[in-house]
Amino acid sequence: MVWTLPEPMLAEPVNNPALPPGWAAKPKWDGYRALPARYADGQVLIRSRRGTDMTAAFPEINRAAASLPVGVEFAMDGELPSCGRAAGSCSSGSRGG
């Protein structure tokens, strides 16, 4: 089976920030919008919302995804916070990816 990464979901401005019943929200951390994926053959790819290959920039995520059992596939759309090595050192500046 061959599949491709989904297109990222982009945020849209709203006039009212109230959430509909059954919806949830989370705090926004500044970082990189990324779409990590792992293929059945073990290949890991992390790309930005514009398609830039970011795999080498996030070796921890690459190693974790590569260590999953053979045959495990996934694709996610999310934010990779731009944090330093020390706990609590996440950036407050925008780092669009």
N, CA, C and O of each residue as an XYZ file, in Angstrom:
388
protein
N       0.848     -1.174      0.000
C       0.000      0.000      0.000
C       0.896      1.241      0.000
O       1.832      1.334      0.795
N       0.619      2.163     -0.864
C       1.367      3.422     -0.927
C       0.461      4.541     -0.451
O      -0.686      4.643     -0.885
N       0.966      5.372      0.429
C       0.196      6.519      0.885
C       1.116      7.710      0.994
O       2.334      7.569      1.099
N       0.526      8.869      0.967
C       1.286     10.109      1.067
C       0.858     10.853      2.317
O      -0.218     10.617      2.867
N       1.724     11.759      2.755
C       1.391     12.555      3.926
C       0.201     13.455      3.632
O       0.084     13.991      2.531
N      -0.686     13.624      4.614
C      -1.815     14.536      4.407
C      -1.342     15.979      4.383
O      -0.274     16.297      4.906
N      -2.120     16.837      3.787
C      -1.831     18.262      3.828
C      -2.124     18.770      5.235
O      -3.083     18.317      5.859
N      -1.324     19.695      5.747
C      -1.560     20.190      7.111
C      -2.852     20.983      7.203
O      -3.276     21.626      6.242
N      -3.467     20.926      8.371
C      -4.637     21.750      8.641
C      -4.135     23.115      9.071
O      -3.295     23.205      9.967
N      -4.619     24.155      8.468
C      -4.175     25.504      8.786
C      -5.186     26.203      9.691
O      -6.394     26.004      9.565
N      -4.682     27.007     10.586
C      -5.548     27.762     11.493
C      -6.294     28.850     10.727
O      -5.807     29.369      9.723
N      -7.468     29.179     11.213
C      -8.264     30.242     10.608
C      -8.719     31.205     11.702
O      -9.059     30.770     12.802
N      -8.731     32.497     11.416
C      -9.207     33.457     12.426
C     -10.720     33.304     12.620
O     -11.451     32.960     11.691
N     -11.163     33.567     13.840
C     -12.590     33.510     14.157
C     -12.985     34.766     14.910
O     -12.148     35.396     15.556
N     -14.244     35.130     14.832
C     -14.751     36.298     15.552
C     -15.049     35.983     17.008
O     -14.993     36.872     17.858
N     -15.368     34.719     17.306
C     -15.733     34.313     18.655
C     -14.909     33.086     19.027
O     -15.026     32.048     18.375
N     -14.069     33.185     20.074
C     -13.227     32.041     20.423
C     -13.942     30.928     21.194
O     -13.312     29.940     21.573
N     -15.250     31.076     21.431
C     -15.984     30.033     22.154
C     -15.963     28.741     21.333
O     -16.107     28.766     20.111
N     -15.781     27.624     22.019
C     -15.729     26.330     21.349
C     -17.106     25.691     21.291
O     -17.888     25.819     22.233
N     -17.409     25.013     20.209
C     -18.679     24.278     20.143
C     -18.678     23.133     21.159
O     -17.610     22.676     21.567
N     -19.861     22.665     21.573
C     -19.930     21.532     22.503
C     -19.149     20.335     21.949
O     -19.239     20.018     20.764
N     -18.381     19.678     22.824
C     -17.617     18.507     22.416
C     -16.236     18.806     21.866
O     -15.481     17.876     21.580
N     -15.882     20.074     21.709
C     -14.563     20.450     21.201
C     -13.636     20.738     22.378
O     -14.089     21.027     23.485
N     -12.332     20.655     22.121
C     -11.335     20.955     23.145
C     -10.264     21.851     22.533
O     -10.099     21.891     21.314
N      -9.547     22.557     23.376
C      -8.461     23.427     22.920
C      -7.264     23.223     23.837
O      -7.390     22.668     24.929
N      -6.109     23.674     23.384
C      -4.892     23.577     24.187
C      -4.103     24.865     24.040
O      -4.324     25.623     23.096
N      -3.182     25.121     24.967
C      -2.360     26.329     24.834
C      -1.502     26.270     23.576
O      -1.135     25.186     23.121
N      -1.191     27.398     23.031
C      -0.352     27.488     21.839
C       1.088     27.740     22.257
O       1.401     28.795     22.810
N       1.963     26.781     21.997
C       3.395     26.946     22.221
C       4.008     27.350     20.895
O       3.663     26.783     19.859
N       4.905     28.312     20.907
C       5.586     28.673     19.667
C       6.588     27.583     19.320
O       7.268     27.039     20.191
N       6.663     27.285     18.071
C       7.569     26.239     17.626
C       7.450     26.042     16.136
O       7.247     26.993     15.381
N       7.578     24.801     15.720
C       7.546     24.458     14.306
C       6.326     23.599     14.024
O       6.099     22.591     14.693
N       5.546     23.997     13.038
C       4.433     23.175     12.582
C       5.054     22.028     11.810
O       5.827     22.257     10.879
N       4.733     20.812     12.176
C       5.391     19.672     11.546
C       4.416     18.526     11.322
O       3.415     18.375     12.024
N       4.746     17.736     10.328
C       3.986     16.541     10.002
C       4.932     15.343     10.028
O       5.487     14.972      8.993
N       5.121     14.729     11.209
C       5.974     13.540     11.260
C       5.209     12.312     10.764
O       4.004     12.187     10.980
N       5.917     11.424     10.107
C       5.305     10.191      9.612
C       6.325      9.070      9.647
O       7.531      9.295      9.550
N       5.818      7.869      9.787
C       6.657      6.674      9.700
C       5.959      5.715      8.761
O       4.769      5.433      8.898
N       6.730      5.217      7.801
C       6.214      4.285      6.813
C       6.451      2.854      7.283
O       7.277      2.625      8.167
N       5.742      1.895      6.706
C       5.839      0.492      7.108
C       7.260     -0.051      6.968
O       7.649     -0.957      7.704
N       8.038      0.492      6.034
C       9.418      0.020      5.853
C      10.378      0.622      6.871
O      11.576      0.343      6.829
N       9.865      1.450      7.790
C      10.691      2.044      8.832
C      11.182      3.444      8.531
O      11.738      4.098      9.414
N      10.994      3.928      7.300
C      11.431      5.291      6.947
C      10.652      6.308      7.769
O       9.433      6.206      7.908
N      11.369      7.294      8.314
C      10.757      8.374      9.078
C      10.959      9.672      8.317
O      12.051      9.935      7.814
N       9.924     10.476      8.232
C       9.989     11.766      7.564
C       9.263     12.789      8.431
O       8.132     12.564      8.862
N       9.919     13.903      8.678
C       9.292     15.018      9.388
C       9.374     16.203      8.439
O      10.469     16.642      8.089
N       8.228     16.723      8.020
C       8.252     17.856      7.104
C       7.480     19.024      7.684
O       6.576     18.852      8.502
N       7.856     20.224      7.241
C       7.139     21.423      7.666
C       5.828     21.515      6.899
O       5.578     20.740      5.976
N       5.003     22.461      7.289
C       3.721     22.616      6.587
C       3.909     23.048      5.141
O       2.998     22.912      4.325
N       5.087     23.568      4.823
C       5.375     23.948      3.431
C       6.136     22.860      2.682
O       6.504     23.047      1.522
N       6.373     21.725      3.338
C       7.002     20.590      2.674
C       8.500     20.442      2.878
O       9.101     19.518      2.331
N       9.126     21.336      3.656
C      10.561     21.250      3.910
C      10.871     20.022      4.761
O      10.200     19.779      5.764
N      11.879     19.246      4.370
C      12.294     18.079      5.145
C      13.001     18.561      6.410
O      14.056     19.191      6.331
N      12.428     18.270      7.565
C      12.964     18.700      8.857
C      13.470     17.511      9.680
O      13.771     17.665     10.864
N      13.566     16.347      9.076
C      13.902     15.125      9.804
C      15.217     15.248     10.570
O      15.288     14.867     11.738
N      16.251     15.772      9.931
C      17.567     15.872     10.576
C      17.570     16.852     11.748
O      18.407     16.734     12.644
N      16.655     17.807     11.756
C      16.611     18.820     12.813
C      16.005     18.287     14.110
O      16.130     18.929     15.153
N      15.356     17.138     14.065
C      14.701     16.568     15.242
C      15.119     15.106     15.418
O      14.302     14.201     15.250
N      16.403     14.873     15.760
C      16.891     13.490     15.863
C      16.183     12.665     16.933
O      16.051     11.451     16.777
N      15.724     13.294     18.016
C      15.044     12.543     19.070
C      13.731     11.948     18.555
O      13.412     10.795     18.845
N      12.984     12.728     17.800
C      11.717     12.245     17.243
C      11.996     11.180     16.194
O      11.304     10.164     16.136
N      13.003     11.408     15.371
C      13.382     10.450     14.339
C      13.742      9.108     14.977
O      13.262      8.065     14.534
N      14.585      9.127     16.018
C      14.994      7.879     16.679
C      13.798      7.175     17.328
O      13.658      5.957     17.223
N      12.943      7.945     17.996
C      11.784      7.339     18.662
C      10.852      6.676     17.648
O      10.387      5.557     17.868
N      10.584      7.352     16.560
C       9.700      6.791     15.533
C      10.338      5.579     14.860
O       9.655      4.598     14.566
N      11.637      5.648     14.617
C      12.339      4.541     13.968
C      12.401      3.308     14.864
O      12.547      2.194     14.362
N      12.292      3.487     16.181
C      12.395      2.355     17.103
C      11.085      1.585     17.261
O      11.051      0.565     17.949
N      10.015      2.054     16.638
C       8.737      1.343     16.721
C       8.836      0.004     15.993
O       9.693     -0.158     15.124
N       7.980     -0.953     16.330
C       8.036     -2.266     15.682
C       7.865     -2.179     14.165
O       7.202     -1.277     13.653
N       8.470     -3.124     13.464
C       8.353     -3.199     12.006
C       6.881     -3.253     11.627
O       6.097     -3.964     12.255
N       6.514     -2.510     10.614
C       5.137     -2.500     10.127
C       4.270     -1.398     10.701
O       3.182     -1.144     10.184
N       4.723     -0.732     11.762
C       3.935      0.354     12.363
C       4.042      1.584     11.474
O       5.141      2.039     11.154
N       2.892      2.118     11.080
C       2.835      3.321     10.261
C       2.033      4.381     11.001
O       1.089      4.058     11.722
N       2.407      5.649     10.827
C       1.593      6.730     11.371
C       1.919      8.022     10.638
O       2.972      8.158     10.015
N       0.998      8.959     10.727
C       1.205     10.319     10.248
C       0.479     11.232     11.220
O      -0.662     10.966     11.599
N       1.146     12.315     11.624
C       0.559     13.259     12.576
C       0.728     14.680     12.054
O       1.591     14.946     11.217
N      -0.085     15.569     12.544
C       0.015     16.993     12.240
C       0.057     17.691     13.588
O      -0.891     17.591     14.367
N       1.142     18.396     13.873
C       1.244     19.025     15.180
C       2.315     20.088     15.257
O       2.919     20.464     14.253
N       2.539     20.562     16.461
C       3.507     21.623     16.738
C       4.669     21.026     17.518
O       4.457     20.324     18.507
N       5.897     21.299     17.079
C       7.093     20.895     17.805
C       7.609     22.144     18.507
O       8.220     22.997     17.863
N       7.379     22.272     19.814
C       7.814     23.485     20.525
C       9.322     23.688     20.400
O      10.095     22.731     20.425
N       9.719     24.933     20.268
C      11.147     25.244     20.152
C      11.705     25.443     21.546
O      11.738     26.559     22.065
N      12.147     24.336     22.151
C      12.652     24.338     23.520
C      14.145     24.060     23.524
O      14.674     23.383     22.643
N      14.806     24.595     24.529
C      16.212     24.287     24.734
C      16.344     22.982     25.490
O      15.341     22.320     25.758
N      17.541     22.607     25.832
C      17.779     21.360     26.557
C      17.326     21.441     28.006
O      16.958     20.422     28.590
N      17.343     22.639     28.604
C      16.962     22.771     30.008
C      15.440     22.795     30.134
O      14.756     23.365     29.284
N      14.919     22.192     31.170
C      13.473     22.177     31.392
C      12.959     23.606     31.547
O      13.596     24.434     32.198
N      11.832     23.883     30.960
C      11.209     25.194     31.091
C      11.830     26.265     30.233
O      11.602     27.450     30.479
N      12.617     25.892     29.221
C      13.283     26.922     28.425
C      12.642     27.092     27.052
O      13.323     27.458     26.094
N      11.350     26.835     26.945
C      10.674     27.004     25.664
C      10.658     28.462     25.262
O      10.531     29.355     26.100
N      10.787     28.685     23.975
C      10.851     30.033     23.439
C       9.494     30.711     23.466
O       8.462     30.064     23.284
N       9.500     32.016     23.695
C       8.255     32.767     23.606
C       8.172     33.483     22.268
O       7.187     34.169     21.996
N       9.187     33.335     21.431
C       9.194     33.967     20.110
C       8.640     33.034     19.066
O       8.737     31.816     19.211
N       8.069     33.572     18.031
C       7.489     32.760     16.963
C       8.589     32.110     16.150
O       9.609     32.735     15.857
N       8.382     30.853     15.784
C       9.353     30.097     15.009
C       8.644     29.360     13.873
O       8.764     28.139     13.769
N       7.933     30.052     13.047
C       7.137     29.404     12.017
C       7.949     28.484     11.139
O       9.073     28.815     10.762
N       7.390     27.318     10.804
C       8.107     26.316     10.021
C       7.571     26.079      8.696
O       8.102     25.253      7.954
